[in-house]
Amino acid sequence: MAQAIKRKQEVVVISGAHKGKRGKVLSVKKNERVLIEGVNLITKYERKTQENPEGGSVERESSIHYSNVMSAEKFDAKQKK
């Protein structure tokens, strides 16, 4: 039975450019994508505003398809075998 991926759960990326990285799930999107803390970082450029008078670049997490991640508990259990 497949286990659902939920917020605040620790997961491991099992395929793609960020394979092997682990982090906590920040959010689960409707279209089968998840945001993981510290994984798949992209650079966004923000314009100057009153809250951010400097503007500049900010690194943010980008979403990954949920099929490319696995629960850390399940991953560790498989590694022990």
Secondary structure in CASP SS format (residue, H / E / C, confidence):
PFRMAT SS
TARGET T0000
AUTHOR 0000-0000-0000
METHOD secondary structure of the structure
MODEL  1
M C 1.00
A C 1.00
Q C 1.00
A C 1.00
I C 1.00
K C 1.00
R C 1.00
K C 1.00
Q C 1.00
E E 1.00
V E 1.00
V E 1.00
V E 1.00
I C 1.00
S C 1.00
G C 1.00
A C 1.00
H C 1.00
K C 1.00
G C 1.00
K C 1.00
R E 1.00
G E 1.00
K E 1.00
V E 1.00
L E 1.00
S E 1.00
V E 1.00
K C 1.00
K C 1.00
N C 1.00
E C 1.00
R E 1.00
V E 1.00
L E 1.00
I E 1.00
E C 1.00
G C 1.00
V C 1.00
N C 1.00
L E 1.00
I E 1.00
T E 1.00
K E 1.00
Y E 1.00
E E 1.00
R C 1.00
K C 1.00
T C 1.00
Q C 1.00
E C 1.00
N C 1.00
P C 1.00
E C 1.00
G C 1.00
G E 1.00
S E 1.00
V E 1.00
E E 1.00
R E 1.00
E E 1.00
S C 1.00
S C 1.00
I E 1.00
H E 1.00
Y H 1.00
S H 1.00
N H 1.00
V E 1.00
M E 1.00
S E 1.00
A H 1.00
E H 1.00
K H 1.00
F H 1.00
D H 1.00
A H 1.00
K H 1.00
Q H 1.00
K H 1.00
K C 1.00
END
